Structures are given as C-alpha cells and as structure tokens.
C-alpha cells in the first residue's frame, strides 16, 4: 500500500505531490526551469523559482508552441494546451517503494525539431516502469524557432539572444534529474537517455556537448536524423528568411531584436510553420532549417566528426533504424527530401554525377516516387545512424539494430516497417491509438515483438549489454527485430558502399 505521504516529494524548488496513475506513481508538470517568456524568450533556461507549499503534480504541462494538426505523431491537436511557459517534466516510478535506487530512463521526443511534447499518449512510461523496474522521466523542450533558430546575431547588450535553446533545455532537464531524481527513487549515477527521430538525433548531439558530460551514462537512439545540424553561416540564412517573413528588416538589429522579443507567439509560429513546411523544403532540399547550430559553444563541432575523432562521450550506445524509414513521413510530415525533385536538387548541389549514378544503380528504379522515398528515408535516418556507429565503435561499445517487424496492414500501407512504428513497441501500447489499428489481427504477435524490443531498453538501462556482438567496421553485426529475430553482418552492404561518407548539404 502506498501512503499519500509517499507521493509528496521534496525537490530543490519545493515539494510536489503526485498520484497513482496506470499502476505507477506519477508526478506530472514539474517545472525544471523558469518560464522562458518576456526577457527570457530566446535565452538559455534558468533554474526554476522556488514555490511555497506543496505543488500539485497531477496534470501535464502545456506543449511548446507549435503548429497544430500533428497529434497522431506526438504533436499538438486542435485543443491541446500550448504555451511558451512549457519547461516541465514528468516522473513515473514503481508503485512499490524499496530502499534500492532504480535506474533512470529519460525520454527525448521527436518531431522534426518543430513539434512534439511529453504529454502525448504515445510516450506514457508506465509499461517501462512496471516491466523494467526503472524510473521514467520525460520532459518538454522548446521546438521550432523558439528552440532551434539561431537569432543570436540580433542580440544586443541589453537584450541578448542565445543559441541552441532546445539543446540547452535538454541539458537543464538532465541537470534537474541529477539534482532531484534520488528523492523519487532514481539513481543519478545510472541515467540512460533515449529518443526517437529528432529526439534520437538529440541523444547523439548531447553525447557531443561538453556541458552535458556526466549528466547521463548510457544512450539509445531510434532513427536519429543526426545529419540535421549546420554551421552558423547556413543558420544565418535560415534566420534571415524567418525574420523577413515577419515583415522586419533583418539589417536593422534593434528593430529585429524588438520584434523577436515582443511579437505574439502565435504569429511567430504561423510564420515559422509556413517557412519550415512550405518554403524551406524546396529552397533548401535535404536540410531541416529548424535544427541545432554548430556554435562553438554547446556544439563545438559536427557530431559526426566528434564520433569519429573520439571527442564524443565514450559511453555505451545502442543505435538503430526502421526497415523503410521514409514511407510514413512522405505522408505525415513531408519536410524530409522524399520527393524526386528535391533529391535531384540536393544531389545537384552536393554530389558528383558519378555519386548520383551510383545511388541510382543501388536504388533501382530511381527517379520513381517509391525509390525517392527510400533514398530520402535512408539519407535522413539510416545514413547518420551508420556513420555514428562506425565512428563511435572505434572508441566505445556500440550495438546496431534494425526494426523490420511489420503486420499485414503495415505492409499494405507502407510496404515495410516505417518511421515511428517502433514507438508502441517500446512503450507497450501495441494495439492502442491510431497506430494501434495497424496491429489488427496481429496483436498477440506484435505484443511479443514489443516485449523483446522493450526488454532491450530496460535491461540496457540496468547495465546489461545487448546479447549480440558489438558493432565494428569488420563485422558490422546488426540485430534484426522481426517475427523471428536474427543477426546479420553488414546488412544492405550495397547501399552502404554507395553512400560512402556523404553528408548532404552543410
């Protein structure tokens, strides 16, 4: 029996009272930083102010400001609460309290760096907590132009603007975990971060951030879009475009600073959404303008370089992708280059004719739409995962996987296992929600595959290494999750050799 006083926990900012929810103890909507509003808009997160009395932690905080209409993939629906005051986190812990501290797993959501939030039903952690005996943490971080636009050139002495705000939020959340998680039964010396898509890219970026060293000890990246990071000169072009859409002269620093700091948040989101979803995919094919910047501070160098030269954190890493990443995003979030004209433009600006011909030979049928989807998905997710595994495996333990399991309806809809369909497997929500309809007639088998996949995550958090050979460039051993799992050496070798060291536009 859990007593009510077991649900009241003292944090550095004050006590919070949780509840019993879905068979676990939960605390929702706990501030980990001060509200990034007013003078703190476009500034690095600051510690949360203390509060008097016991703070109720029985409801999720609002999502970061973003475009509505993407609820099915973890974003905001038409009525989802949103606010600039969004820097909160959520904790789930086992119902049974013991004197032994539990491993901590910290989730970082995806969404193309433009959408997402920790209140999505996709990311409930109760099954991970119950099945894996861990403490689960999720949190919000700023997205879109609030989190991943570099407006720092318009900062002034009286109104500075910082870079990489989304990553800084993540560092602040992980710092909060180090300072407070022990009170919730979590072990601050056994923290595993994991994420999917842009969240997985952030997992790999954080491994390259000096300020994040020591905040976590293991990492797991699901379909990381980790080539989506660019230098300050490129980000200057993105930022100038955004400012121009606001009707402000980007050559007037004071006027631009004033507009960025005072403009209504909804109008900023409207302009940014038009840019990110409608303008930029054709203007900058192969690039995600809402993305981290190599600023020499938070990100000193390109993450791929950091993994290759050994300056990334030398911690155990599990990294993997889906069998056919691009299929669902071509329909659900068409910001990646899965269209023939965008791929042709990307290759024209970044690759030789012989490279383009090599890709066309491997993806036979290109420039058909089907093969364009395959190329775009591989470039955005599989290629960076491969390059990170190659680099990291030279300096630390690394394991590679590919998720191939697909039900009949999944194959009919997408051809193969596609981006995001591993989320119900990890979170134990197979058969639930919109994605759950794809498991019709296969729920028992899907639950079995999901249990194997989820067990990998929780056992990894407990310090147990995966049960297949580590990745290296000699064997390239990769576990394939399917109806029957198998191990393959150097899967899709032909594609790997064709792509080589290509990174796309910089």
N, C-alpha and C positions, 0 to 999 in steps of 0.2 A: 504494500500500500504506500503510495506517495502522498505525503502530507502537503498542505498548502504552503507551509514554510519552506519545503524543498523546492518550490517553484519561484521563490524570491531570492535573487542572486545579486550580490554586490559587485558592481563594476567600478571602474575608476571615476566614472562620471556620476554614479549614483545607483541605487537599487532598481532592478527591473523584475516584474512579476510575470511569469509565463503561464502556460496552461498545458493540459493534456490534450493532444490532438493527434488523431490517426495512430494511437497506440504508442506515442513517444512524448517526451517533454519538449515543449517548444517555446521559443521566445522570438517574436516577430517584430520587425520595425525598430530595432535598436540603433540609435544614431552612433556611427563610428567617426563622424567628422562634423564640423559645423556646417550649417546650410550654406552652399556656395551661391549666395544671392547678394544683390546690392554690390558693395565694394568687393565682395569675394567672387563675383562672377568672373570666369576665366582666370582664376587664381588657384594655386595649389591648395589642396584641402588642409584645413586647420583642425586641431583637436576639438572634439565636441564640448560644448559648455556643460558644466555640472548642473544637475537639477535637484530640487528639493522634494522630499517624499519619495514614495515608491511609484515608479513609472510603469504603467500597464504595457505589456508587450504581447498583446493578443491579436494584433492585426498587422498585415504587411504595410510597409510604407509605399507611397506612390512611386510609379515608374519614372525614370528620367524623361524629360521632354523628348518627343519623337513623333514621327508620322504615324497616324492611326491606320488600322486595317490589316495588321500583321499578327493578330492574336494567335492564329493557328501555329505560327512558327516562333512563339515566345515573345512577341511584341505586344503593342497596346491595341485593345479593341476599341469600339466606339465609345464605351463608357468607362474604360479603365482609368482610375485616378492617375494623373501625371503631375509632376511639379519639378521645378528647379531644385527645390529642397527635397532631395531624393537619396542622400547618402546614408542609407540604413543597411543593416544586415540582419540575418535570421540564423538562429541556432536551433538544432534538433539534437536531443540526447536520449540515450536509452531510458526507459521507464524505471528500470531497476538501478538504484544507486549503489555503487561499490566504492571501496577505498582506492581502487586502482584506476589510474588515469587512462583514458581511451585515446587511440589515435584520432587525429582530426583530419577530415577531408573538406577542402574548401573549393566550392564550385564557382567557375567564371563562365557566364553565359555568352553565347554568340549572338549574331545578328548583323554581320557585315559592318561592325563598328558604328552603325546608325540606329539600331533599335535593340530592344530586349529589356529584361528586368528580372529580378529574382522572385517576383510574386507569381510567375507563370505556373500553372498546374503541371507543366512539363518537368519542372525542377523540384518537385516535392522530394524531400530526402528521407521520408520515414522508412521506406524499404531498405535503403542503405544502412540506416541506423539499426533497424531491427535485425536484419540478416547479417550485417557485418560487424556489429558491436563497435561502432565508431560514433564520434560526434561530428555532425554535419553542419557546415556553415555556407550560406550563400549571401550575396550582397549586391547592391546596385552600384553601378559606376556610370559616370556621365558618358553619353554617346553623341554621335553626330558632331555638329560644330561646337557644342558645349564641351566635348571631351577629346575630339581628335582633329580639330582645325588649329593651325599654327598662326595665331594672330599676334604673336609676340612682337613683331616689327612695329605694331601700332601702340605698343605700351609706352607710357610716359612716366617720368619720375613720380608723379603724384597718383598715377593710375596704371600700375604695371600689369602685364599680361604674361602668364606662364605657358609653357609648352607641355604637351603630353599629359593633359589633365586626366584622361581616362586611366592611363597607367599610374599616375600619381594617386588616384583614388584607390586603385587596387593595392598599391603599396600601403596606403593608410589603413585599408581594411585588414591586411595581413599584419600590420603593426598592432592594430587593436586585438587581433587574435592572440598575438604573442603576450600582450599585456593582460588579457582578461579571460582567456579560454579555460585556464585552470579552474576557475570558480564554477564552470559549467561541467567539470569532469573531463575536460580535454587536456591532452598532453602537448604543451607548446614545443616540445622537442621532437614531436612526431607529427609534423604537418605535411600533408600531401595536397598539392593543388592540382585540379583537373578542370578541363574545359573543352568546349566543342566549337568548331568553326573559328570565328573571330576570337572566341574565348580561349580556344586551344592555341591560336596564334599568340594571344597574350600570355599564356602559360610559357611558351618558348621565349617570348620577349623578356618576361620577368627574370628568366634564367640568365639574361644578358645585362640586367640592370644592376649596377653596383649597389645602389641604395636598397635593393631587395635581398641582398646576400644575408643568409642566416634566418630569413623570415619563413622559409619552408625547406623541406628536406628531401622530398620526392616529387615527381611530376608526371602527369599523364595527359597527353594531348590527342584529342579526337578530331581528325580532319582539320589541321591547322592551316589557315590561309596566311602563312608566315612570310610570303614574299611581299605582302602588302605593307611595306614600310619604305619611306623615301627620304631623300635629303632635304635640307632646308630650302634650297633653291626651287625644287619641284613644289614643295608645300607652299612656297611664296606665290606660285601661280594659282594653286587651288584657292588660297586665301583671298587673293586679289579678285578672282572670279566671284567668290561669295560676297565680298564687300560690294562689288559693283551691282550685284543683284538686289542689294538693299537700297540702291539709289544714292550711295555715298561715294564721294571722290576718294579713291584709295591713295591719292597723292597728298591728301590733307590729313596728316596724322591725328591732330587733335579732334577733328570732326569725326573721323573714323573711330577713334577710341570712344568718344562720347556715344556714338550710335551703337557700338557693340556693347557698351556697358549699360545703356538705358533702354534700348529698343525692347518692345514687348517680346517675351519669349516665344509666343505662338507665331509671331511674324518671322522670327529668326528660323524657326523650324520649317515654316512654309517655304521660305526661300531656299534653305539648305536642302529640303527634300526635293524640290524641283531640280536643284543642281546635281545632287547625288544620284537620283533615279532617272532623270530625263536628259540632262545635258552632258554630264561628265562621261557616262559610258561610251558615248560616241566621240567626244572631244579627246578623251584620254583612254583609249581602248587598252584593256589589260590592267588598269590601275583602279585602286579604290581611294579616292581623294580623302575620304574620312578614314584616317589611319594614323599610326604613330609617325613621328618625325625623328630622324637621326639628328639630335640636337647637341651632341657632345656632352650632355649632362645626364639626363635619365637614360638615354640610349647613346652611348659613345660611338658605336659603330654598327654596321649592318649585322643583324643577328646571325645570318648565315656565316659571315666572317668570324664572328665570336665563337660559334660552334666549331668551326674548322681550326681556329688557332688555339683553342683551349681556354679562352678567357671567359666563356660561359660557365655557369655554376657546374661543378663536377659532381652532380647528384644522379641517382638512378632515374631513368626516363623510359616510359612506355609511350610509343607513338604509332599511330595508325590512321587508316582512311577507309572509306567505303569503296565497294567494287566499282560503282559508276556514279561518281560524285555529282556531276553536273545536271543530271536529269531533272531533279525536282526544282533546282534553283532557276532553271530556264523559265519555269512557270511561276514560281512563288516569289522570287526576289531577283529579277533579271539585271543585276548590277555587275555580275562577272561576265567575262567575254565568252559566251557560249553561242554567239551568232557569227555566221561566216564573215560578214563584212567587218566586224570588229576584230576578229582573229587575223584576217588578211591585213588590216591596218596595223595591228600590233606587230606582226611579223615584218611588215614593210619597214617599220621604223626601228626595229631592234635586232633583226636577224639577216643572215645572208640567204641568197637564193638556195644554196645547197642545203642549209638547215631547213628551210621551208619544204624543200623537196623530200628531205629525209623524214620529216614529220608526216607528210602526205603519203609516203610509202608505208609507214608503220600504221597509220590510221587510214587504212584503205577505204576509199570512197569519199574522202575529203576532196572538195568542199561541200559535201552533203550536210544537211542540218544535224543528222544523227551523229556524224563524226565530229562536227563542230562542238556539239555538247560534250562529247568525250574528251576532246582536246582542251576545251575550256575548263572542265572539271579537273582534269589531270594537272593542268598548269597551275590552277589556283590552290589545290589541296594536296594532291599526291606528290607533285614535284618538290614542294618545300619540305614535306614530311621526309621524303627520300634524302634530300640534301642535308637536313638536320641530323637524321640517323647516321648518315655517312660521316659527318663531322664529329658528332658527339661520341660515337662509338670508339673513336681513336683516343678519347680522354677519360671516359666514364662508362658505366654499364648502361646499355640501351637495348630495348626489345622492340621489335616491329610486329604489327599485326595488320590484317585486312579483314573487313567485315563483309562477307558475301551472302549471308543468310537473307533470303527473300521468299515471301509467301507467293502464292499464285496471283493474288490481286496486286501485289507489289510488282511482280514481273509484267503483268498486263499493263500497269500504269506507267512504269519507269524502265522496264527492261531488266534491271538488276537492282541490287541494294543501293540506295542512293542517299544523298546527304541528309543527315538528321534522323534517319530511321533507326539509328542505334540508341537514340535518347530513351525511348520506352524500355529498352533492354537494360540500360544502366540504372534507371530509376525505378524499375519494377512496375511500370504502368502499362505493360503489354495488354492490348485489348481495350484500353481506355482512350477517351478523347477522339479527335478527328483522325489521328494517325492509327488509332486502335482498329478502325474499320478495315485496315489492310491485313489484319490478323484473322479475319473471319475464316472459319473452318480450320485454322491452324493454331489456335490459341494454346493448346497443350504443348505443341512442339515449340512455339515461339517462347513460351514461358521457360522451357528447358534451356533453349539457347540463351535467353536473357539471364537465367541463373548462372550459367557458366561465365558469361561476359561480366556480370556484376561481381561475381566472386573474384575474378581477376583484380578488379578495382579495390575491393575491400581487403583482400589478402595482401595486395601490394602496399596498402596503407599500413597494415600491421607489420611490414618489414619483410614479408616473404616474397622472394623473387619469382617471376613467371617460370612456368615449368617447361619452357623451350629454350633453345640456345640463344645466347645473346647475339645481337646484330653485329656484324662486322663486314668489311668490304670483301672478304674472302668467300664467306658462305652466304651472307645476306638472308639468314634464316628468318622466316616470317610465318606466324600462325594465321591460318585462315579460319575464321569463325563461320560455320555453315551448319547445315543439317547434321553433318558429321565433321567435326573439326579435323584439320590436317596441318602439317608443316611443309612449307615449300621453301626451297632455296632460290633466291633471285627471281621472284615472280615477275612476270612481264618484263623480262630482260630486254626484249627488243625495244620497248618503249623507253626504258632507262637509258639505253645506249643512244637512242635518237635524241633525247632531250639534253643529255650531257650536263654541262654546267650552266645552262641557260637560266637566266633570272627574269627575263622580261624587261619592260621599261623601268628606268630608275628615276 
